[in-house]
Amino acid sequence: MRLFCNLKSGIKPFSDVPTLKSRPLLGHAYLFLPKWMGGKYNIEKFTEAIEDLSKSLGTIFKLRLGGIDMLITLDVEHAKTMYRNEGKYPIRPPFHALIKYRKEIFGSVGVVPGNGTEWHKFRSSVNPMLKPDLVHHYQPQLHTIAQKFVKYVEHKIKTNHELDNVYDDSLLYAIQAISVISPGHEFDCLLLPTTIDSKEIIAASMDFMDGLHSTLIGLPLWKVFKTEGYKKLESSHNTMKLILGKYVQFHYQEYTSNKNKLKEEQPFIYELFANEKLSYQDCLLVVIETFLGGIDATATTISFTMWFLAQDAALQNKVKNDQTNELLKACVKETLRLKTTAGANSRFLPHDVDIGGYSVPKNTLVMSFVSAMGKREEYFKEPLKYIPERWLRKNKGDIHPYASLPFGHGARMCPGRRIAESEIVILLRHVLDNFHLSSPKIDNGGGDIGMVFRMNRIPETKIPIQFSKHGIPMNTK
Ligand code: HEM
């Protein structure tokens, strides 16, 4: 009956979705083998591979990787259909190594790798982060940390006007900023010289991202023995448990003795303890997840925005002079469109759905390739140009609401979105109020800085920025 209806409505079977020849066992993984083994693409440049494949296969196609059929789309209407059919408990591809480790140590897996009812339980604990009042509460502390970043830059540029990789400096800010919210204790990462606690925290944050990435790609050897990647996951969690655990325990004592005080001072931590679905161990896990959840994405967005502004002195001056921050917020959106930190927003569909004229069976992994979609000229005029003005209230009516979703969408949208946006805008405001940014010539051929996949997409090379104190801009256009 369904086949008949589909024939009538012109819906084609899933087997008709464009693809390349696949190989037994490997599927399409042969495309991503090392060059010397005949591979065509670098797995770290998955977005660029998808863009290239779409030139011959079109905006919707499928690949078989890791034994899974992936339906890849670069079309906004397909993205909309995916989200509309994601179901009550949207399912994202899990991180198996992380799940194994967390189940052993915490007895549960948390928000990011969780699915089904377990995800739902944990998700209820991070949703308060999206409340404007909660974000507002932390803003004065974020301003203070941004001022510390300015002092940190002033100290560093005493010897040389340049920070040779502003991504690293932004990571320090991102760690210090999130620490006041979760675990509710400020880590002084921007102090020079760095303290021992901060050094350990910074190293553990980096190890977590490396560990997650290396257990995700390639053969799952961690199932057989503890690979370097798995060991990094383990050691980073141990450090986090130890250091963050100290403050979670301290706040728990406050919660039991004076709930109102904790509610006033640490609203996010208070919401965790007040959530009856969560055990103490669950609360600790959520603190670790929210602490680690957005450090790299926040730092990537900050450093690329500085870099774009450093390329264009006229735009930088406009942003400096707009104290409403509307243009600065538009810059952040434009950075997230061109330098999207997530490769794709992905969902396993809970039922059969027709997408782009194909009948897509239940349990298929649909990947809405947000990092490629935002660069299509069908959706953005002059798509490769950095034009933040397109996001201003008076212009943005022309943009399709699904064309750039860097924080995802729907029930699993990033819960840290508003916190991250605040962290980024507050820091950039302080930086622009204190410095003129310019950028040295980068010897990489095209003048652009690419991105590579780690846990998220991060800058491919160092991002050097010159900071001058109200001096004459070095590359005024
Ligand atoms: C510029 C910064 C950030 C970007 C671009 C970003 C992006 C994303 C994206 C694309 C997702 C997946 C959404 C989906 O599947 O629909 C996500 C999920 C998540 N993010 Fe962020 N994020 C950022 C910062 C943060 C911060 C600061 C935190 C913590 C406070 C955070 C915590 C999380 C968590 C816990 C999830 C999992 C949500 C779930 O599965 O229900 N993120 N983020």
Residues whose N, C-alpha, C, O or C-beta is under 5 A from the ligand:
A	BS01	HEM	V111 V112 R123 E289 T290 G293 G294 A297 T298 T301 T341 A342 N345 P406 F407 G408 H409 A411 R412 M413 C414 P415 G416 I419 A420
